[in-house]
Amino acid sequence: MKSLLLPTSYFLLEKRNLLAFSAGVDSSALFFLLIENNIKFDIAIVDYGVREESKKEVAHAKALAQQYNLKCHTAMAPHFSSHFEANARIFRYDFFERLIKAHGYDNLLTAHQLNDQLEWLLMRLTKGAGTSELLGLEPLSKRENYTVVRPLLEYSKEELLAYLKEHGHPYFTDTSNSDEKYERNRFRKQFSDPLLSKYKEGIKRSFAYLRRDKKVLESGYSLIYSYEKLRIIKLYRANAKSKAADMTLKTLGYLLSASQRQEIENKQSLVIGGAWAVELKDDLLYIAPYITTEMPKKFKEVCRVAKIPSKIRPYLFTKEIDLQEINALQSNTYRS
């Protein structure tokens, strides 16, 4: 494993990359693979203050950054009295997104690997999930202002550890990863690690097949208009509505719950989380921030004649979006 021979490699060249670093096996392997492949990046590390080793890990990250002439961004998390994993993730990604905005990073690199993929699939499988939900970890995931890149999804933790040992690269072992009070650790120890130790190559192939099938399933819609935070999606299949909304809102920074996806499937017009208007008109799905504002009667009448859904209209008015352009888009769509 001397280079990143992955489809995502092209996405990292000539871009501003931020690596989510922990000093553990996975992120350390990705760190040195990026160095070997002359991919420029900076690192960001969070100290949660719950393990004695965390201060040493932060110091190690700073030393690596100095050695390789990188920026090292650090953050100290507050104490979380409950739901540690969920709150830690929220804090971590808020920190990353603030850095991305402040420093103009294009990509956020995470060191998720094959074991993580299988853990995710098994956990979602036990709760009820479709193909897209089972494949929660993708090599490239577009967000509103950046792209999450996961270059290591084809490698198991065992392979990454062997790489580090073979090259004499330093890394830390996170003792909390063996604490079975966390659900993902139980799944890892009892299910995913034993399966990978016996069936790694077959599991790799299965994920490749699932990704191929997912693309086919998601081809039932296409984005035909985007301005500010307004999205208009053409549906080629009626059952693509909730998936189109789910994927579109994800790029806008909003993650739907299972109940919200079901609500979108069942309704033509609704507001999600008090923040997003989602409306279906014929075969066009409209998504925009949900706002309320006074609108002139003339504007409302033009919208009515143009068949623009009512919950979308305030956003169009506030952003002064050209109604003629929307109307022409609809007319062309209905004639096709």
C-alpha positions as CSV (number, residue, x, y, z in Angstrom):
1,M,0.0,0.0,0.0
2,K,2.5,2.6,-1.2
3,S,0.0,5.0,-2.8
4,L,-3.6,6.1,-2.9
5,L,-4.6,4.2,-6.0
6,L,-8.3,5.2,-5.5
7,P,-10.9,7.0,-7.6
8,T,-10.8,9.9,-5.0
9,S,-7.2,10.7,-5.6
10,Y,-7.8,13.1,-8.4
11,F,-10.2,15.0,-6.2
12,L,-7.4,15.8,-3.7
13,L,-4.8,17.2,-6.1
14,E,-4.6,21.0,-6.4
15,K,-7.2,21.4,-3.7
16,R,-7.2,22.7,-0.2
17,N,-7.6,19.6,2.0
18,L,-8.3,19.3,5.7
19,L,-7.6,15.9,7.3
20,A,-9.7,15.0,10.4
21,F,-6.9,13.6,12.5
22,S,-7.0,11.6,15.7
23,A,-3.5,10.1,15.8
24,G,-5.1,6.6,15.8
25,V,-4.4,3.8,13.3
26,D,-6.8,5.0,10.5
27,S,-6.0,8.7,10.4
28,S,-2.3,8.1,10.9
29,A,-2.3,5.7,7.9
30,L,-4.1,8.3,5.8
31,F,-1.7,11.0,7.0
32,F,1.4,9.2,5.8
33,L,-0.3,8.0,2.5
34,L,-1.1,11.6,1.7
35,I,2.5,12.6,2.4
36,E,3.8,9.8,0.2
37,N,1.5,10.9,-2.6
38,N,2.5,14.6,-2.4
39,I,-1.1,15.6,-1.6
40,K,-1.2,18.9,0.2
41,F,-3.3,19.1,3.4
42,D,-3.6,20.5,6.9
43,I,-4.9,18.6,10.0
44,A,-7.5,19.2,12.7
45,I,-7.7,17.4,16.0
46,V,-10.2,17.5,18.9
47,D,-9.3,16.8,22.5
48,Y,-12.3,15.5,24.3
49,G,-10.5,15.3,27.6
50,V,-11.8,11.9,28.6
51,R,-8.6,9.9,28.2
52,E,-5.1,10.5,29.7
53,E,-3.6,9.9,26.2
54,S,-5.5,12.7,24.5
55,K,-3.0,15.4,25.5
56,K,-0.1,13.3,24.1
57,E,-2.1,12.7,20.9
58,V,-2.6,16.5,20.4
59,A,1.1,17.1,21.1
60,H,2.0,14.4,18.6
61,A,-0.3,16.0,16.0
62,K,1.4,19.4,16.5
63,A,4.8,17.8,16.1
64,L,3.9,16.0,12.9
65,A,2.5,19.2,11.5
66,Q,5.7,21.1,12.3
67,Q,7.8,18.3,10.8
68,Y,5.9,18.3,7.5
69,N,5.1,22.0,7.4
70,L,1.4,21.7,7.8
71,K,-1.1,23.7,9.8
72,C,-2.5,21.9,12.9
73,H,-5.9,23.2,14.1
74,T,-6.9,22.1,17.6
75,A,-10.0,22.3,19.7
76,M,-10.9,21.4,23.3
77,A,-14.4,19.9,23.6
78,P,-16.6,20.7,26.5
79,H,-17.8,18.1,29.0
80,F,-20.7,16.1,27.7
81,S,-22.8,14.7,30.5
82,S,-24.8,12.4,28.3
83,H,-25.0,11.0,24.7
84,F,-21.2,11.4,24.4
85,E,-20.8,10.0,20.9
86,A,-23.6,12.0,19.3
87,N,-22.6,15.3,21.1
88,A,-18.9,14.7,20.3
89,R,-19.7,14.2,16.6
90,I,-21.8,17.4,16.5
91,F,-18.9,19.3,18.2
92,R,-16.3,17.8,15.9
93,Y,-18.1,18.6,12.6
94,D,-19.0,22.1,13.8
95,F,-15.3,22.6,14.4
96,F,-14.4,21.2,11.0
97,E,-17.0,23.3,9.2
98,R,-15.8,26.5,10.9
99,L,-12.3,25.8,9.8
100,I,-13.5,25.0,6.2
101,K,-15.3,28.3,6.1
102,A,-12.5,30.4,7.7
103,H,-9.6,28.9,5.6
104,G,-11.3,28.1,2.4
105,Y,-10.8,24.3,2.4
106,D,-12.4,22.4,-0.5
107,N,-12.3,18.9,1.0
108,L,-12.7,17.3,4.4
109,L,-10.7,14.0,4.5
110,T,-11.8,11.4,6.9
111,A,-10.1,8.0,7.5
112,H,-13.2,5.8,7.5
113,Q,-12.2,2.3,6.3
114,L,-13.7,-1.1,5.4
115,N,-14.5,-2.0,9.1
116,D,-16.4,1.3,9.6
117,Q,-18.4,0.6,6.4
118,L,-19.4,-2.9,7.7
119,E,-20.2,-1.6,11.2
120,W,-22.5,1.1,9.7
121,L,-24.2,-1.4,7.4
122,L,-24.9,-3.9,10.2
123,M,-26.1,-1.2,12.6
124,R,-28.5,0.2,10.0
125,L,-29.6,-3.3,9.0
126,T,-30.8,-4.0,12.5
127,K,-32.9,-0.8,12.6
128,G,-34.4,-1.0,9.1
129,A,-32.8,0.7,6.1
130,G,-32.8,0.8,2.4
131,T,-29.9,0.6,0.0
132,S,-28.8,4.2,0.3
133,E,-29.0,4.2,4.1
134,L,-27.0,0.9,4.3
135,L,-24.3,2.6,2.3
136,G,-23.9,5.6,4.5
137,L,-20.2,6.0,3.8
138,E,-19.4,7.0,0.3
139,P,-15.9,7.8,-1.3
140,L,-17.2,11.3,-2.1
141,S,-20.1,13.1,-0.3
142,K,-21.0,16.6,-1.4
143,R,-22.0,19.1,1.2
144,E,-23.1,22.7,0.6
145,N,-19.6,24.3,0.7
146,Y,-17.2,21.3,0.7
147,T,-16.8,17.7,-0.1
148,V,-16.2,14.9,2.4
149,V,-13.6,12.5,0.9
150,R,-13.0,9.0,2.3
151,P,-10.0,7.6,0.5
152,L,-9.6,4.4,2.7
153,L,-12.9,2.7,2.3
154,E,-11.3,-0.2,0.4
155,Y,-8.8,-1.0,3.1
156,S,-9.5,-2.9,6.4
157,K,-8.0,-1.7,9.7
158,E,-5.8,-4.8,9.6
159,E,-4.3,-3.6,6.3
160,L,-3.8,-0.1,7.6
161,L,-2.1,-1.3,10.8
162,A,0.2,-3.6,8.7
163,Y,1.1,-0.6,6.5
164,L,2.0,1.5,9.6
165,K,4.1,-1.2,11.1
166,E,5.9,-2.0,7.8
167,H,6.9,1.6,7.4
168,G,7.6,2.3,11.0
169,H,5.1,5.1,11.2
170,P,3.9,6.2,14.7
171,Y,0.3,5.9,15.9
172,F,-1.7,5.8,19.1
173,T,-4.3,3.2,20.2
174,D,-7.6,4.6,21.5
175,T,-8.5,2.5,24.5
176,S,-12.1,3.8,24.3
177,N,-12.6,1.8,21.1
178,S,-12.8,-1.4,23.1
179,D,-15.4,0.0,25.5
180,E,-18.6,-2.0,24.8
181,K,-20.9,0.5,26.4
182,Y,-20.8,2.2,22.9
183,E,-23.0,0.4,20.4
184,R,-20.5,0.7,17.5
185,N,-17.9,-1.0,19.6
186,R,-20.2,-3.9,20.4
187,F,-21.0,-4.3,16.7
188,R,-17.3,-4.2,15.9
189,K,-16.2,-6.8,18.4
190,Q,-19.0,-9.2,18.0
191,F,-19.8,-9.0,14.3
192,S,-17.9,-6.8,11.9
193,D,-14.3,-7.7,12.9
194,P,-15.0,-11.5,13.0
195,L,-16.7,-11.3,9.6
196,L,-13.9,-9.3,8.0
197,S,-11.2,-11.7,9.4
198,K,-12.8,-14.5,7.4
199,Y,-14.6,-12.9,4.4
200,K,-12.7,-9.6,3.7
201,E,-12.4,-9.9,-0.1
202,G,-16.0,-11.0,-0.6
203,I,-17.2,-8.1,1.6
204,K,-15.1,-5.7,-0.5
205,R,-16.8,-7.0,-3.6
206,S,-20.2,-6.7,-2.1
207,F,-19.7,-3.0,-1.2
208,A,-18.6,-2.4,-4.8
209,Y,-21.8,-4.1,-6.1
210,L,-24.0,-2.2,-3.7
211,R,-22.5,1.1,-4.8
212,R,-23.2,0.3,-8.4
213,D,-26.8,-0.7,-7.6
214,K,-27.3,2.4,-5.5
215,K,-26.4,4.6,-8.5
216,V,-29.0,2.8,-10.6
217,L,-31.6,3.3,-7.9
218,E,-30.8,7.0,-7.5
219,S,-31.1,7.7,-11.3
220,G,-34.8,8.3,-11.0
221,Y,-34.4,12.0,-10.6
222,S,-32.1,14.9,-11.7
223,L,-31.4,18.4,-10.5
224,I,-32.6,20.9,-13.2
225,Y,-32.4,24.2,-11.3
226,S,-30.2,25.6,-8.5
227,Y,-30.0,29.1,-7.3
228,E,-29.0,30.2,-3.8
229,K,-30.7,27.5,-1.7
230,L,-33.6,26.8,-4.1
231,R,-33.5,23.5,-5.8
232,I,-35.9,22.1,-8.4
233,I,-35.6,18.4,-9.2
234,K,-37.3,16.5,-12.0
235,L,-38.6,13.1,-11.0
236,Y,-38.6,10.4,-13.5
237,R,-40.2,7.9,-11.1
238,A,-42.8,8.7,-8.4
239,N,-41.1,6.6,-5.9
240,A,-37.9,8.7,-6.2
241,K,-39.4,11.7,-4.3
242,S,-38.2,11.0,-0.8
243,K,-34.7,9.9,-2.0
244,A,-34.4,13.0,-4.1
245,A,-35.3,15.2,-1.2
246,D,-33.0,13.3,1.1
247,M,-29.9,13.6,-1.1
248,T,-30.7,17.2,-2.0
249,L,-31.2,18.3,1.6
250,K,-28.0,16.5,2.6
251,T,-26.0,18.7,0.2
252,L,-27.7,21.7,1.9
253,G,-26.5,20.6,5.3
254,Y,-29.8,19.0,6.6
255,L,-30.0,15.3,7.4
256,L,-33.5,13.8,7.3
257,S,-34.7,11.3,9.9
258,A,-36.5,8.1,8.9
259,S,-39.8,9.6,9.9
260,Q,-39.2,12.7,7.9
261,R,-38.4,10.6,4.8
262,Q,-41.7,8.8,5.3
263,E,-43.6,12.0,5.7
264,I,-42.1,13.3,2.4
265,E,-43.2,10.1,0.7
266,N,-46.8,10.5,1.9
267,K,-47.3,14.2,1.4
268,Q,-47.3,16.6,-1.6
269,S,-46.5,19.7,0.5
270,L,-44.8,20.0,3.9
271,V,-42.3,21.8,6.0
272,I,-39.3,19.8,7.4
273,G,-37.9,20.7,10.8
274,G,-39.5,24.1,10.6
275,A,-36.7,25.0,8.2
276,W,-37.3,23.5,4.7
277,A,-40.2,23.7,2.4
278,V,-40.6,20.5,0.3
279,E,-43.4,20.6,-2.4
280,L,-44.3,18.4,-5.3
281,K,-46.0,19.9,-8.4
282,D,-46.6,17.4,-11.2
283,D,-43.1,15.8,-11.7
284,L,-41.1,18.7,-10.2
285,L,-39.9,18.6,-6.6
286,Y,-39.2,22.1,-5.1
287,I,-37.0,22.5,-2.1
288,A,-36.1,25.9,-0.4
289,P,-35.7,27.4,3.0
290,Y,-39.1,27.8,4.6
291,I,-39.7,31.5,5.5
292,T,-42.8,33.6,6.0
293,T,-43.1,37.2,4.7
294,E,-45.6,39.6,3.3
295,M,-45.8,39.4,-0.5
296,P,-47.6,41.8,-2.9
297,K,-50.9,40.5,-4.4
298,K,-49.4,40.9,-7.9
299,F,-46.5,38.7,-7.1
300,K,-48.7,36.0,-5.5
301,E,-51.0,36.1,-8.6
302,V,-48.0,35.6,-10.9
303,C,-46.9,32.7,-8.8
304,R,-50.4,31.2,-8.9
305,V,-50.6,31.4,-12.7
306,A,-47.1,30.0,-13.0
307,K,-48.1,27.1,-10.7
308,I,-45.3,27.8,-8.3
309,P,-46.0,26.0,-5.0
310,S,-47.2,28.3,-2.2
311,K,-44.5,27.4,0.4
312,I,-41.7,28.2,-2.0
313,R,-43.0,31.6,-3.0
314,P,-41.7,33.6,0.0
315,Y,-38.2,32.4,-0.6
316,L,-38.4,33.4,-4.3
317,F,-39.8,36.8,-3.3
318,T,-37.1,37.4,-0.7
319,K,-34.2,36.4,-3.0
320,E,-35.8,38.2,-6.0
321,I,-35.5,35.1,-8.1
322,D,-36.7,35.6,-11.7
323,L,-40.1,34.1,-12.0
324,Q,-40.0,34.0,-15.8
325,E,-37.0,31.8,-15.6
326,I,-38.8,29.4,-13.3
327,N,-41.9,29.5,-15.5
328,A,-39.9,28.8,-18.6
329,L,-38.3,25.9,-16.8
330,Q,-41.7,24.5,-15.9
331,S,-43.1,24.9,-19.4
332,N,-40.1,23.2,-21.0
333,T,-40.4,20.4,-18.5
334,Y,-44.1,19.8,-19.0
335,R,-43.6,19.7,-22.8
336,S,-40.9,17.1,-22.6
